[in-house]
Amino acid sequence: MRSPAQNAELALLLEVAGTPKPGNVDRHHDLADLRFEHFLAGAVGAREGLELAADGAAVGPAFERAIAGMADQEGGNTQFGALLLLVPLVRATREDLSQPVVEAVVRETTVGDAASFYRAFDHVDVGVDEPPEDMTALDVRRGADAIPALEERGLTLFDIMERSVPGDDVAREWVRGFDRSFAAAERLADADGPISDRTAAVFLSLLADRPDTLVATRHDEATAWEVTDLAAELVADNALETEPAAIEAFADNLVERGINPGTTADVTAAGLFIALEHEAIGL
Amino acid sequence: MRSPAQNAELALLLEVAGTPKPGNVDRHHDLADLRFEHFLAGAVGAREGLELAADGAAVGPAFERAIAGMADQEGGNTQFGALLLLVPLVRATREDLSQPVVEAVVRETTVGDAASFYRAFDHVDVGVDEPPEDMTALDVRRGADAIPALEERGLTLFDIMERSVPGDDVAREWVRGFDRSFAAAERLADADGPISDRTAAVFLSLLADRPDTLVATRHDEATAWEVTDLAAELVADNALETEPAAIEAFADNLVERGINPGTTADVTAAGLFIALEHEAIGL
């Protein structure tokens, strides 16, 4: 039986292998400077941090180690958001991989965890928004330089996540008990076919549910809504099965415009991990 | 910097991602019962054994652990041969990843290593030939049941490999100082483009050099030669760049006939590991 850290690494690999995932790197699509092999190397590099979490390390240091390892490839940020979901989920498996347990894990994070989270930003460039005015001192892009301000205000990692909602649907998972991640796991179990097909179906359904917050950050809200509305139409038409050309056209359009629904991929990876751990999908 | 165990796992992932690799599973091709995700899970599962080798464990036990982990997926044998090359190569990195050092590593294996090797066959079905008559008691398909006979004759793992040449080009690497693996690493460094393209080019060139011994075992010598001659023509025509359709036709033909040049993929994986460790390819 695979360990939680192994399943978490495998979830990262299955996520990037799932195809088609319009706008993102997948088994059949690369982007100009971000290729499939960067995600493979990112997953391999993240494993040590995932093992720390499985061994009972605090969420912050385990996350920072995972990001340092993930960043050890030339593609840049590949799986930052996915790991921010996976690390507490892996930590929860020490007791039980359920929504109440992972909710307790994230609510028990400390100021020290928050400091590690800020240090993680020193390892890799992450696409984030300007912070609100009262949070300038805590801009994550300042990395470790923001730690004194963080300590002064006594903010835990959970506090930081709470302040990032709305606008960041990875943070929203932390605040809402990993709702969408667990829902994604159920959808993966209910879908048909090999894991790659299930992954593609669940990615598209998640994208149809809510605008991708990475798209909203890098482009704007209207663009994020447009993408979600298009995804919803494709889901309604069952296009993955009946109109593959429509899916490819959607994908080409997103890639041309530089639109990558990365947050949706992060939630998909979290769902894959939960489904693997619960043996709801076989492999 | 990635550790040797990380690079070895990454080599397994890059090998299966490299496309086109006619007849084998790759980023764009699955077989009926053996799919891309089985190789992803196989690589993830092998990591613990690779870490044992990097930490100085003996070759046999590290290999057995790698195979037990690799086999923890439903596809069956994905990377047995590749791991039989990678484990001693990873072990060699403790001193120096060079041909003389890895040659010393394999020549110093013991009867205990051979026993672990036989135990590895209990974890997974591997495509092997009938043994010669005087070796029936040592048929690897007997798994751990063959260990008493092995101990009685005092055969080391190197002795077993020596007795498997010719007919098994993974064993040949052990006996010939990993000649082709190091040559593959040089070819990967000299090739052009992203790693996936380099992997495809080197796979085809290796297949053109020598008949694949897994093909000879599962089919016959004539078939293995036919495949190699066709590969050599495609290499001579520079078909990977100029005639992708000819490569696809070759691939379709092999898949239809159930021909998988697995040994050539094993040597490709070993070459990828050496190239990553020597930083001869960037990622």
Boltz contact constraints between the chains, C-beta under 6 A:
constraints:
  - contact:
      token1: [A, 2]
      token2: [B, 72]
      max_distance: 6.0
  - contact:
      token1: [A, 6]
      token2: [B, 44]
      max_distance: 6.0
  - contact:
      token1: [A, 9]
      token2: [B, 44]
      max_distance: 6.0
  - contact:
      token1: [A, 10]
      token2: [B, 41]
      max_distance: 6.0
  - contact:
      token1: [A, 10]
      token2: [B, 44]
      max_distance: 6.0
  - contact:
      token1: [A, 13]
      token2: [B, 40]
      max_distance: 6.0
  - contact:
      token1: [A, 27]
      token2: [B, 27]
      max_distance: 6.0
  - contact:
      token1: [A, 37]
      token2: [B, 195]
      max_distance: 6.0
  - contact:
      token1: [A, 37]
      token2: [B, 283]
      max_distance: 6.0
  - contact:
      token1: [A, 40]
      token2: [B, 13]
      max_distance: 6.0
  - contact:
      token1: [A, 41]
      token2: [B, 10]
      max_distance: 6.0
  - contact:
      token1: [A, 41]
      token2: [B, 283]
      max_distance: 6.0
  - contact:
      token1: [A, 44]
      token2: [B, 6]
      max_distance: 6.0
  - contact:
      token1: [A, 44]
      token2: [B, 9]
      max_distance: 6.0
  - contact:
      token1: [A, 44]
      token2: [B, 10]
      max_distance: 6.0
  - contact:
      token1: [A, 72]
      token2: [B, 2]
      max_distance: 6.0
  - contact:
      token1: [A, 73]
      token2: [B, 283]
      max_distance: 6.0
  - contact:
      token1: [A, 195]
      token2: [B, 37]
      max_distance: 6.0
  - contact:
      token1: [A, 283]
      token2: [B, 37]
      max_distance: 6.0
  - contact:
      token1: [A, 283]
      token2: [B, 41]
      max_distance: 6.0
  - contact:
      token1: [A, 283]
      token2: [B, 73]
      max_distance: 6.0
